Amino acid sequence: MSGTAPLWTLTAADLVQAYAAGIATPMEALESVLARHDAVNPQINAVVTLDRDGAIAAAAQSTARWRNNCAKSALDGVPISIKDNVHVAGLRTTWGSPLYADCVPARDETPVARLRDAGAIILGKTNVPEFTVQGITDNALFGPTRNPWDLSLTPGGSSGGAVAAVAAGIGPLALCTDGGGSIRRPAGHTGLIGFKPSRDLVPRVYGLPMILNNFEVAGPIGRSLSDVAAMLDIIADHASMAQHDNVERLRIAYIPTFSNAPVDPQIADSVAAAAATFAGLGHRVERLDDFVLAEPINDIWPMVGETGVAWLLDQHPGRSNAIGAGIAAMADRGRTYTARDYLGMLQTIAAVDQEFTTLFARFDLMLLPAAAAQPWPIGVSHPATIAGRPVGPRGHAVFTAFANALGLPAVSIPGVVERDGLPIGVQLCGARGADRCVLRAADILNTASSNYLHASQFPPLATRDHC
């Protein structure tokens, strides 16, 4: 930790170290982060509801606790942001939709309550696509969020506002959700660590309707693995997390792609480099080509969001003019499914779960891309081609939904940087409950090479005209 570095550049762990040493206070850290917000948020449109007064009050209380040597946790006094589909008492939860523009919850959702009780400073809410069911971050209320690494590109979605904020230095951590890759892909697009916990590890009560069933989970995004682990320690029910201390020699399934899905060559190279790194450290790495186990889930996955959106909109009759055309089309498709179709989907997931149980009897972890494509231009819903081949709307997202369907823990960490300077996400996934093993393996990889992005590296904002 540098004594001259602006406080907004520090990780949560470094901030807490500074508080304990009397070098800085939570109020000073908040002032630095708020100044950073004021300087860069107009460019990236990441934070859509800023609770300046509430954050100042929380920082004052935390400063007093540190002065009296009674800090509550490893995140006491750390500024964090909350994705705008997670309730924070007294702040609007718009869910990126005019339907929820005036929704102001009276209670914190469970992980927010736990963070507040731990002394974290809640900055405000970060931008999302409407109902968090798209792979970009744009909506009729607030407009698009831009990738801090290149303002002409999307940071992905649906946690695009969160990753843009953290990558740009508006707080070292964000609380997000992942319903099909919404933490991992955007984290990969912005050089961050994004962790999707095992199903039921992080309890969620007093929140929005669960239109993605229990496939959507809450988890942390940050600039360092220690920060991500610190947030997980606070929001998780640890009885659900298995102990996996033996990582002396991991058994790793290196999966370059699913079936024959195209992958951006630079992403493929970065994942291959990660496999070589693990092998060079003495771990057992086996390459699995022609990997087809996840394909049944990718085939049925659109049904989850489409039926969820259809159900949600049926709760708001006569308000079809308040939603985007893409959401309306999703709802129309969702209304064509029957209960038998949905039960068939659940049966397919159960069958795939058995296949993955067998896989994880042979391997501790899967190593694969976080996304098949690098971020694409603002205003475009998805890349039309990857590696020169045409793809559909979820062509960029083929490597993430399986973990949601099966309730598996998975993390995206920065891989070897792309030749044009853009970050690349590498994904590790483990058996359900193996959250500690996944994080420990990520730490091994993240510290193994100087070619990887690290927490001290920030994007060069304001380097191109995007008006």
Sequence and secondary structure as in RCSB ss.txt:
>XXXX:A:sequence
MSGTAPLWTLTAADLVQAYAAGIATPMEALESVLARHDAVNPQINAVVTLDRDGAIAAAAQSTARWRNNCAKSAL
DGVPISIKDNVHVAGLRTTWGSPLYADCVPARDETPVARLRDAGAIILGKTNVPEFTVQGITDNALFGPTRNPWD
LSLTPGGSSGGAVAAVAAGIGPLALCTDGGGSIRRPAGHTGLIGFKPSRDLVPRVYGLPMILNNFEVAGPIGRSL
SDVAAMLDIIADHASMAQHDNVERLRIAYIPTFSNAPVDPQIADSVAAAAATFAGLGHRVERLDDFVLAEPINDI
WPMVGETGVAWLLDQHPGRSNAIGAGIAAMADRGRTYTARDYLGMLQTIAAVDQEFTTLFARFDLMLLPAAAAQP
WPIGVSHPATIAGRPVGPRGHAVFTAFANALGLPAVSIPGVVERDGLPIGVQLCGARGADRCVLRAADILNTASS
NYLHASQFPPLATRDHC
>XXXX:A:secstr
  TTS GGGS HHHHHHHHHHTS  HHHHHHHHHHHHHHHHHHH  EEEE HHHHHHHHHHHHHHHHTT   STT
TT EEEEETTS  TTS   TTSGGGTT   SS  HHHHHHHHTT EEEEEE   GGG SSS   TTT    BTTB
TTB   SSSHHHHHHHHHTS SEEEEEESSSTTHHHHHHHT EEEE  TTSS   S S  TTGGG EEEEEESSH
HHHHHHHHHHS GGGS      SS EEEE   BTT    HHHHHHHHHHHHHHHHTT EEEE  SB TTHHHHHH
THHHHHHHHHHHHHTSTT GGGS HHHHHHHHHHTT  HHHHHHHHHHHHHHHHHHHHHHHH SEEEEES SS  
 BTT SS SEETTEE  TTGGGTTTHHHHHHT  EEEEE B  TTS   EEEEEESTT HHHHHHHHHHHHTS T
TB  TT    TT S   
